[in-house]
C-alpha cells in the first residue's frame, strides 16, 4: 500500500518513519527542501511537562495587555481576516477551565507516549544529540511560583517527576552561570534534542530505508474519485497513493481548502538565536516563565527563543521581539556572556496553532483515505513520535494506543 505524506517537517517525517517501519510504501511531498523551517529552529524540547494546552483561562486578558507592547511575548497583527476572526472566536470559546481540564489528560497521554518512543528512536536512528536531564520552569515572582507549584502537583497526578527548588538550589545546578530567580520547578522526565540534527538523522534514515522524497514540490490540487483521493497534483507531476496524510504544519489550512475542508489554524511565528562555543554555558534547558522565553543548551552550544506572533506568513522580522528574548535571558542569567544578536539574522518559524491548543490527529470523514497530523503549536518535536505511531495505527485500521477523540480534525467544522 502506498501512502503520500504532504509535509516534510518533524511530524511528517515521524509519520513516514513508523509507516515505513510497518512496510508501507511512503512518499513525502515537501514544498521546500527540508533544510529549514519550524522543525529546525525550535527549542527541541521533548516535554511531558507541557500538558496544559495553549488556550487557558486568563490568557485572552493577558494577551490583550501584551498586545499593547511591541516587545511582549504575544502579538496579533491587527487585520480584517476571516480565518483569523473565526480562529479567534473558537480560541475564546476554548480558553476556559472546563476545557483545559478535559484536554489536559489527552495531551498528557500523547506527550508521554512520545517521550517513551524517543528512547527507541535514539537507539534506532543515526546519532543525534538527545539530553535526558530534565527542564527548568524558572520564575521571578511569588504569584508565578504558586502557579508553577500547582502545575507540579497536577504533574504528579499524571505520573511525572518534579523537584521544587529554591533560588539557591537552582544555582547549585548551574555552576557556570549566575542565576537570578526566586526559584524553579525541575521536570525530570523532560529532555531535549538539537532539532536540526534530529531532522537530519530522520531524513538520512528514511532515505536509506527507501522512502521517496518529492522536494521543492508544492501540492496545487487533488484528483478524487467518489469519497477517495486518488492523486495529489503538483507542478512536478501527479502522485498517486492509496492513503494521504496532511502534515504540513502551519500551511495545513491552505492545503485543506483545496479539498473544500475547513480547518481552523493560524501560524504562530517564533524567533530564536544560536550561540556557539560558549566558554561558560547552562547545564539545563529552561523556560523563563514570567517572560515566556526558553533556553536549550547542549555542551557549548545554546539556543534561546520565544514569542508568539500571529501575523500570518510574513518574512518580516520584528527586531524588538528578538531583543525581548535576548533581554529576558540576560535578566535571568546576568553573567551569561551572550553578545546582543543581529536581529536581521535571527531565525524565525511558524508554529501551527489550533484554537484549543490541541493537534489534529485522525481521519477526516470527507474522504475515506485522508488523515490529518498537524496543529501541534509549540509541541511539534515533543509530540512527533507519538503522532507518527498514531497515524500508522489509523492507516492500518488498528486500535489506537491512546484515546484520540480530543484530536478530531473535524471538531471545529460546524
TIBA-879342 format. One line per field, with one value per residue (C-alpha): x, y, z; residue in three letters; residue number from 1. Coordinates in Angstrom, 3 decimals, m for minus. Layout:
<rs>
px (X, ...)
py (Y, ...)
pz (Z, ...)
residuo (ALA, ...)
num (NUM, ...)
</rs>
This chain:
<rs>
px (0.000, 1.277, 0.962, 1.604, 2.513, 2.161, 4.696, 8.319, 8.574, 9.165, 5.537, 5.544, 8.891, 7.848, 4.692, 6.905, 9.205, 6.516, 4.644, 7.849, 8.748, 5.398, 6.049, 4.129, 5.499, 5.871, 6.293, 6.960, 5.928, 7.543, 7.189, 10.782, 13.931, 13.907, 16.805, 14.898, 11.507, 9.872, 11.166, 14.759, 14.949, 12.746, 13.939, 13.943, 12.020, 10.528, 8.238, 5.740, 5.657, 3.632, 0.331, m1.579, m2.914, m2.247, m5.850, m6.020, m8.197, m6.946, m4.765, m7.075, m6.991, m3.231, m2.866, m4.767, m2.341, 0.653, m0.630, m0.060, 3.688, 5.710, 8.201, 5.658, 5.641, 2.362, 1.277, m1.562, m1.155, m4.460, m6.124, m9.506, m9.079, m11.983, m9.775, m8.201, m11.592, m13.041, m9.931, m10.089, m13.723, m13.029, m9.974, m12.097, m14.660, m11.959, m9.953, m11.754, m11.068, m13.541, m11.957, m8.425, m9.433, m10.857, m7.897, m5.028, m5.243, m5.384, m2.376, m0.540, m1.162, 0.226, 3.284, 4.115, 3.710, 6.128, 8.629, 8.751, 9.162, 12.101, 14.153, 13.765, 14.403, 17.653, 18.789, 17.428, 18.329, 21.764, 23.277, 21.672, 22.036, 19.454, 19.996, 17.969, 18.316, 15.062, 13.924, 13.525, 10.442, 12.078, 10.182, 10.846, 7.539, 5.700, 2.470, 4.164, 5.736, 2.323, 1.031, 4.038, 3.694, 0.046, 1.100, 3.745, 1.035, m1.010, 2.067, 2.363, m1.203, m0.086, 2.896, 5.576, 8.571, 9.376, 11.625, 10.649, 13.832, 14.766, 16.903, 19.991, 19.139, 18.679, 22.046, 23.712, 22.681, 24.045, 27.672, 28.975, 26.414, 24.765, 21.018, 18.691, 15.379, 13.054, 13.077, 12.109, 10.499, 12.643, 10.689, 12.877, 11.028, 11.684, 14.582, 15.730, 17.414, 19.205, 16.222, 18.383, 20.417, 17.254, 15.689, 18.876, 19.028, 15.398, 15.918, 19.037, 17.349, 14.230, 16.242, 18.262, 15.037, 13.560, 11.166, 10.650, 11.015, 9.486, 11.220, 10.591, 7.205, 4.008, 0.678, m1.699, m4.733, m6.104, m7.739, m10.723, m12.999, m16.133, m15.104, m11.433, m8.453, m6.619, m3.698, m2.012, m1.390, 1.885, 3.810, 6.243, 3.571, 0.887, 1.451, m0.997, m1.469, m3.865, m3.746, m2.976, m1.722, m1.788, 1.054, 2.296, 2.364, 1.137, 0.113, m2.392, m5.332, m4.309, m3.931, m7.278, m9.029, m8.011, m10.245, m13.041, m12.303, m12.499, m9.615, m9.014, m5.309, m3.032, 0.741, 2.350, 5.728, 8.532, 12.123, 15.377, 19.084, 22.000, 25.348, 28.307, 31.453, 30.408, 33.154, 30.504, 27.066, 23.844, 23.596, 19.808, 17.224, 14.776, 11.538, 11.686, 8.050, 7.408, 8.873, 7.697, 11.229, 13.157, 16.751, 18.209, 21.898, 23.895, 27.526, 28.976, 26.022, 22.958, 19.695, 17.394, 13.911, 10.349, 7.375, 4.074, 3.308, 0.081, 0.816, 0.245, 3.026, 5.284, 9.034, 9.226, 11.266, 10.231, 13.582, 12.024, 10.642, 14.011, 15.631, 12.916, 14.027, 17.662, 16.891, 14.820, 17.666, 20.111, 17.683, 17.582, 21.249, 23.068, 26.602, 25.937, 28.256, 25.971, 26.600, 23.483, 22.093, 21.950, 18.159, 18.139, 19.763, 17.509, 15.804, 12.030, 9.497, 5.748, 4.104, 0.778, m1.720, m5.226, m7.905, m7.728, m4.004, m4.560, m3.348, m5.458, m4.832, m7.214, m9.207, m11.497, m14.961, m14.870, m12.602, m12.134, m8.368, m7.459, m5.811, m4.551, m1.425, m0.885, m1.647, 0.818, 1.680, 4.829, 4.753, 5.778, 9.015, 7.507, 4.580, 6.058, 6.904, 3.550, 1.725, 3.648, 2.643, m0.999, m1.097, 0.363, m2.327, m5.076, m3.983, m3.510, m7.033, m5.546, m6.774, m5.024, m2.764, m4.391, m7.771, m7.535, m11.099, m9.902, m7.742, m10.615, m9.801, m13.498, m14.075, m14.379, m16.177, m19.667)
py (0.000, 3.460, 6.396, 10.011, 12.405, 16.104, 17.901, 17.142, 18.646, 16.624, 15.415, 14.291, 12.530, 10.703, 9.552, 8.356, 6.568, 4.434, 3.766, 2.689, 0.525, m1.263, m1.999, 0.776, 2.400, 6.020, 9.238, 12.548, 15.688, 18.880, 22.401, 23.245, 21.139, 20.017, 22.207, 24.839, 25.577, 25.313, 21.757, 23.004, 26.216, 25.410, 24.593, 20.848, 20.060, 16.627, 17.878, 15.775, 18.839, 20.742, 19.016, 22.318, 23.392, 26.866, 28.049, 28.593, 30.732, 34.310, 34.128, 36.392, 39.169, 38.759, 38.697, 41.966, 43.595, 42.147, 43.462, 46.997, 46.316, 45.586, 43.578, 41.414, 37.582, 37.607, 39.699, 39.650, 41.831, 43.734, 42.912, 42.112, 38.441, 35.973, 32.982, 34.879, 36.056, 32.539, 31.174, 33.891, 33.218, 29.491, 30.219, 32.384, 29.595, 27.103, 29.259, 28.130, 25.905, 23.198, 22.758, 22.729, 20.059, 17.954, 18.457, 18.014, 14.215, 13.726, 15.965, 14.224, 10.810, 11.966, 13.599, 10.644, 8.261, 10.376, 10.623, 6.829, 6.392, 8.816, 6.320, 3.831, 6.438, 7.389, 3.778, 3.202, 6.399, 7.710, 9.582, 12.861, 14.913, 13.997, 15.238, 13.498, 15.531, 17.493, 21.058, 24.042, 26.165, 29.234, 32.110, 35.511, 36.375, 34.726, 34.722, 32.710, 30.454, 29.499, 28.775, 26.593, 24.671, 23.955, 22.681, 20.484, 18.957, 18.243, 16.729, 14.259, 13.095, 12.337, 10.389, 12.973, 13.531, 17.073, 18.831, 22.147, 24.155, 27.360, 30.002, 28.552, 25.034, 26.254, 27.976, 24.808, 23.021, 25.827, 26.133, 28.056, 30.875, 33.215, 32.599, 35.413, 33.775, 33.272, 29.518, 26.856, 23.513, 20.883, 18.451, 15.371, 13.483, 16.186, 16.007, 17.957, 17.437, 19.530, 19.680, 20.207, 17.072, 15.133, 16.130, 15.280, 11.908, 11.149, 12.185, 10.064, 7.019, 7.396, 7.845, 4.724, 2.842, 3.583, 6.422, 8.565, 12.350, 14.923, 18.104, 21.689, 20.377, 22.211, 20.418, 22.517, 20.237, 16.730, 14.160, 12.454, 9.534, 9.276, 9.590, 8.836, 10.958, 9.231, 11.583, 14.769, 17.262, 19.182, 21.258, 18.334, 15.772, 13.687, 11.446, 8.568, 6.867, 4.680, 6.880, 10.578, 12.273, 16.055, 17.031, 20.334, 22.375, 25.940, 25.534, 22.832, 25.193, 26.202, 22.631, 21.719, 24.425, 22.563, 19.752, 22.119, 21.171, 23.762, 23.625, 26.451, 27.210, 30.204, 30.374, 31.492, 32.992, 32.377, 33.625, 32.040, 32.849, 30.398, 30.840, 28.507, 27.743, 29.395, 29.232, 29.012, 27.668, 26.489, 22.898, 22.601, 23.843, 26.278, 28.094, 31.577, 31.559, 35.219, 36.237, 33.287, 32.685, 29.427, 28.207, 24.966, 24.210, 21.283, 21.225, 24.614, 25.369, 27.393, 28.321, 30.969, 31.589, 32.615, 34.845, 34.000, 36.342, 35.852, 37.902, 35.391, 34.001, 37.020, 37.257, 40.451, 40.242, 42.461, 43.434, 44.395, 40.913, 39.302, 41.638, 40.832, 37.195, 38.198, 40.670, 38.077, 35.565, 38.202, 39.083, 35.504, 34.702, 38.039, 36.605, 34.572, 36.036, 36.494, 39.263, 41.134, 39.420, 40.828, 40.865, 40.763, 37.316, 35.827, 32.569, 32.502, 29.783, 29.231, 27.078, 25.595, 26.774, 25.332, 27.247, 24.924, 24.180, 20.515, 18.907, 17.498, 13.753, 11.351, 10.519, 13.075, 11.921, 13.861, 11.210, 7.597, 7.691, 11.068, 11.575, 14.669, 15.082, 18.733, 21.708, 20.848, 24.506, 24.547, 20.773, 19.532, 17.855, 16.829, 15.008, 13.933, 10.323, 9.668, 11.261, 9.081, 5.917, 7.027, 7.709, 4.259, 2.725, 4.744, 3.803, 0.190, 0.097, m0.812, 0.188, 3.378, 3.080, 6.158, 7.867, 10.340, 11.685, 15.096, 15.463, 15.022, 17.078, 17.957, 19.385, 22.962, 22.126, 23.265)
pz (0.000, m0.928, 1.469, 0.444, 3.255, 2.498, 4.670, 5.473, 8.945, 12.080, 12.180, 8.557, 8.891, 12.055, 10.277, 7.425, 9.873, 11.507, 8.257, 6.524, 9.507, 9.094, 5.435, 3.658, 0.502, 1.584, m0.388, 1.371, m0.534, 0.750, m0.607, 0.414, 0.708, 4.392, 5.457, 7.454, 8.942, 12.337, 12.801, 12.600, 14.616, 17.605, 21.115, 20.565, 23.735, 24.382, 27.116, 29.056, 31.314, 28.690, 29.390, 29.680, 26.250, 24.897, 25.324, 29.096, 31.402, 31.588, 28.503, 26.478, 29.080, 29.393, 25.643, 25.252, 27.709, 25.882, 22.564, 23.820, 23.839, 20.700, 22.760, 24.615, 24.400, 22.432, 19.463, 16.930, 13.870, 13.579, 10.255, 8.772, 8.008, 8.168, 9.001, 11.905, 13.185, 13.107, 14.793, 17.457, 18.290, 18.633, 20.778, 23.079, 23.450, 24.427, 26.847, 29.978, 32.971, 31.933, 28.523, 29.962, 32.477, 29.654, 27.321, 29.777, 30.140, 26.356, 25.778, 28.614, 27.038, 23.692, 25.243, 27.467, 24.527, 22.501, 25.345, 25.662, 21.907, 21.808, 23.815, 20.968, 18.270, 19.964, 19.547, 16.044, 14.178, 13.186, 16.117, 17.166, 20.358, 22.992, 26.536, 29.240, 32.405, 32.671, 32.108, 34.436, 34.888, 36.418, 37.969, 39.477, 41.153, 44.032, 42.021, 39.294, 41.921, 43.287, 39.795, 38.953, 42.216, 41.377, 37.949, 39.592, 41.781, 38.649, 37.028, 39.904, 39.227, 35.655, 36.997, 36.206, 38.461, 39.612, 42.094, 43.697, 44.150, 45.921, 44.231, 45.939, 44.779, 41.218, 41.419, 42.698, 39.492, 37.307, 38.461, 35.433, 35.269, 37.777, 38.043, 39.157, 40.076, 43.023, 42.405, 39.947, 39.258, 37.573, 35.390, 35.408, 32.646, 30.060, 27.646, 24.615, 21.271, 18.710, 16.306, 13.228, 13.943, 14.758, 11.426, 9.536, 11.271, 10.378, 6.751, 6.375, 7.851, 5.693, 2.510, 3.291, 4.079, 0.648, 1.424, m1.675, m1.343, m3.666, m2.509, m3.609, m4.677, m3.802, m3.962, m6.068, m6.150, m5.888, m8.105, m6.499, m7.253, m5.131, m1.499, m2.153, m3.091, m5.934, m6.545, m5.456, m8.244, m8.236, m10.765, m10.954, m11.778, m10.125, m7.126, m6.825, m3.454, m1.515, 1.590, 2.106, 5.266, 5.584, 7.892, 6.525, 9.715, 9.574, 5.903, 6.870, 6.430, 2.911, 1.660, 3.237, 1.237, m1.933, m0.651, 0.461, 4.070, 6.832, 9.309, 11.789, 12.009, 12.495, 12.005, 15.271, 14.447, 16.914, 16.933, 18.049, 18.192, 18.428, 20.200, 19.636, 21.634, 24.878, 27.486, 30.207, 29.479, 31.067, 32.223, 31.875, 29.398, 30.923, 30.403, 31.922, 32.882, 33.669, 30.290, 28.147, 26.911, 26.566, 26.528, 25.178, 25.884, 24.513, 25.606, 24.485, 22.172, 23.217, 21.564, 23.039, 21.710, 22.285, 21.394, 19.729, 16.849, 14.913, 11.829, 9.052, 6.889, 6.754, 6.184, 8.225, 11.450, 14.377, 15.957, 19.309, 19.700, 19.034, 21.546, 24.098, 24.006, 24.461, 27.276, 29.152, 29.089, 30.359, 33.139, 34.415, 33.678, 34.133, 33.890, 30.744, 28.117, 25.123, 22.575, 21.510, 18.389, 14.884, 14.728, 10.931, 11.085, 13.754, 12.828, 12.674, 12.045, 12.126, 14.761, 13.617, 16.239, 16.553, 18.529, 21.552, 21.571, 20.690, 17.471, 14.672, 14.507, 12.811, 9.710, 8.099, 7.067, 3.783, 2.272, 3.314, 2.766, 4.278, 7.667, 9.471, 11.568, 12.444, 14.636, 17.403, 18.130, 20.293, 20.803, 17.361, 18.406, 21.758, 20.140, 16.795, 17.604, 19.239, 16.328, 13.877, 15.717, 15.884, 12.139, 11.424, 13.629, 11.940, 8.419, 9.475, 10.973, 14.333, 17.751, 18.851, 21.862, 23.386, 23.089, 20.181, 20.302, 21.561, 18.442, 15.976, 12.828, 12.451, 15.919, 14.585, 11.352, 12.391)
residuo (UNK, UNK, UNK, UNK, UNK, UNK, UNK, UNK, UNK, UNK, UNK, UNK, UNK, UNK, UNK, UNK, UNK, UNK, UNK, UNK, UNK, UNK, UNK, UNK, UNK, UNK, UNK, UNK, UNK, UNK, UNK, UNK, UNK, UNK, UNK, UNK, UNK, UNK, UNK, UNK, UNK, UNK, UNK, UNK, UNK, UNK, UNK, UNK, UNK, UNK, UNK, UNK, UNK, UNK, UNK, UNK, UNK, UNK, UNK, UNK, UNK, UNK, UNK, UNK, UNK, UNK, UNK, UNK, UNK, UNK, UNK, UNK, UNK, UNK, UNK, UNK, UNK, UNK, UNK, UNK, UNK, UNK, UNK, UNK, UNK, UNK, UNK, UNK, UNK, UNK, UNK, UNK, UNK, UNK, UNK, UNK, UNK, UNK, UNK, UNK, UNK, UNK, UNK, UNK, UNK, UNK, UNK, UNK, UNK, UNK, UNK, UNK, UNK, UNK, UNK, UNK, UNK, UNK, UNK, UNK, UNK, UNK, UNK, UNK, UNK, UNK, UNK, UNK, UNK, UNK, UNK, UNK, UNK, UNK, UNK, UNK, UNK, UNK, UNK, UNK, UNK, UNK, UNK, UNK, UNK, UNK, UNK, UNK, UNK, UNK, UNK, UNK, UNK, UNK, UNK, UNK, UNK, UNK, UNK, UNK, UNK, UNK, UNK, UNK, UNK, UNK, UNK, UNK, UNK, UNK, UNK, UNK, UNK, UNK, UNK, UNK, UNK, UNK, UNK, UNK, UNK, UNK, UNK, UNK, UNK, UNK, UNK, UNK, UNK, UNK, UNK, UNK, UNK, UNK, UNK, UNK, UNK, UNK, UNK, UNK, UNK, UNK, UNK, UNK, UNK, UNK, UNK, UNK, UNK, UNK, UNK, UNK, UNK, UNK, UNK, UNK, UNK, UNK, UNK, UNK, UNK, UNK, UNK, UNK, UNK, UNK, UNK, UNK, UNK, UNK, UNK, UNK, UNK, UNK, UNK, UNK, UNK, UNK, UNK, UNK, UNK, UNK, UNK, UNK, UNK, UNK, UNK, UNK, UNK, UNK, UNK, UNK, UNK, UNK, UNK, UNK, UNK, UNK, UNK, UNK, UNK, UNK, UNK, UNK, UNK, UNK, UNK, UNK, UNK, UNK, UNK, UNK, UNK, UNK, UNK, UNK, UNK, UNK, UNK, UNK, UNK, UNK, UNK, UNK, UNK, UNK, UNK, UNK, UNK, UNK, UNK, UNK, UNK, UNK, UNK, UNK, UNK, UNK, UNK, UNK, UNK, UNK, UNK, UNK, UNK, UNK, UNK, UNK, UNK, UNK, UNK, UNK, UNK, UNK, UNK, UNK, UNK, UNK, UNK, UNK, UNK, UNK, UNK, UNK, UNK, UNK, UNK, UNK, UNK, UNK, UNK, UNK, UNK, UNK, UNK, UNK, UNK, UNK, UNK, UNK, UNK, UNK, UNK, UNK, UNK, UNK, UNK, UNK, UNK, UNK, UNK, UNK, UNK, UNK, UNK, UNK, UNK, UNK, UNK, UNK, UNK, UNK, UNK, UNK, UNK, UNK, UNK, UNK, UNK, UNK, UNK, UNK, UNK, UNK, UNK, UNK, UNK, UNK, UNK, UNK, UNK, UNK, UNK, UNK, UNK, UNK, UNK, UNK, UNK, UNK, UNK, UNK, UNK, UNK, UNK, UNK, UNK, UNK, UNK, UNK, UNK, UNK, UNK, UNK, UNK, UNK, UNK, UNK, UNK, UNK, UNK, UNK, UNK, UNK)
num (1, 2, 3, 4, 5, 6, 7, 8, 9, 10, 11, 12, 13, 14, 15, 16, 17, 18, 19, 20, 21, 22, 23, 24, 25, 26, 27, 28, 29, 30, 31, 32, 33, 34, 35, 36, 37, 38, 39, 40, 41, 42, 43, 44, 45, 46, 47, 48, 49, 50, 51, 52, 53, 54, 55, 56, 57, 58, 59, 60, 61, 62, 63, 64, 65, 66, 67, 68, 69, 70, 71, 72, 73, 74, 75, 76, 77, 78, 79, 80, 81, 82, 83, 84, 85, 86, 87, 88, 89, 90, 91, 92, 93, 94, 95, 96, 97, 98, 99, 100, 101, 102, 103, 104, 105, 106, 107, 108, 109, 110, 111, 112, 113, 114, 115, 116, 117, 118, 119, 120, 121, 122, 123, 124, 125, 126, 127, 128, 129, 130, 131, 132, 133, 134, 135, 136, 137, 138, 139, 140, 141, 142, 143, 144, 145, 146, 147, 148, 149, 150, 151, 152, 153, 154, 155, 156, 157, 158, 159, 160, 161, 162, 163, 164, 165, 166, 167, 168, 169, 170, 171, 172, 173, 174, 175, 176, 177, 178, 179, 180, 181, 182, 183, 184, 185, 186, 187, 188, 189, 190, 191, 192, 193, 194, 195, 196, 197, 198, 199, 200, 201, 202, 203, 204, 205, 206, 207, 208, 209, 210, 211, 212, 213, 214, 215, 216, 217, 218, 219, 220, 221, 222, 223, 224, 225, 226, 227, 228, 229, 230, 231, 232, 233, 234, 235, 236, 237, 238, 239, 240, 241, 242, 243, 244, 245, 246, 247, 248, 249, 250, 251, 252, 253, 254, 255, 256, 257, 258, 259, 260, 261, 262, 263, 264, 265, 266, 267, 268, 269, 270, 271, 272, 273, 274, 275, 276, 277, 278, 279, 280, 281, 282, 283, 284, 285, 286, 287, 288, 289, 290, 291, 292, 293, 294, 295, 296, 297, 298, 299, 300, 301, 302, 303, 304, 305, 306, 307, 308, 309, 310, 311, 312, 313, 314, 315, 316, 317, 318, 319, 320, 321, 322, 323, 324, 325, 326, 327, 328, 329, 330, 331, 332, 333, 334, 335, 336, 337, 338, 339, 340, 341, 342, 343, 344, 345, 346, 347, 348, 349, 350, 351, 352, 353, 354, 355, 356, 357, 358, 359, 360, 361, 362, 363, 364, 365, 366, 367, 368, 369, 370, 371, 372, 373, 374, 375, 376, 377, 378, 379, 380, 381, 382, 383, 384, 385, 386, 387, 388, 389, 390, 391, 392, 393, 394, 395, 396, 397, 398, 399, 400, 401, 402, 403, 404, 405, 406, 407, 408, 409, 410, 411, 412, 413, 414)
</rs>
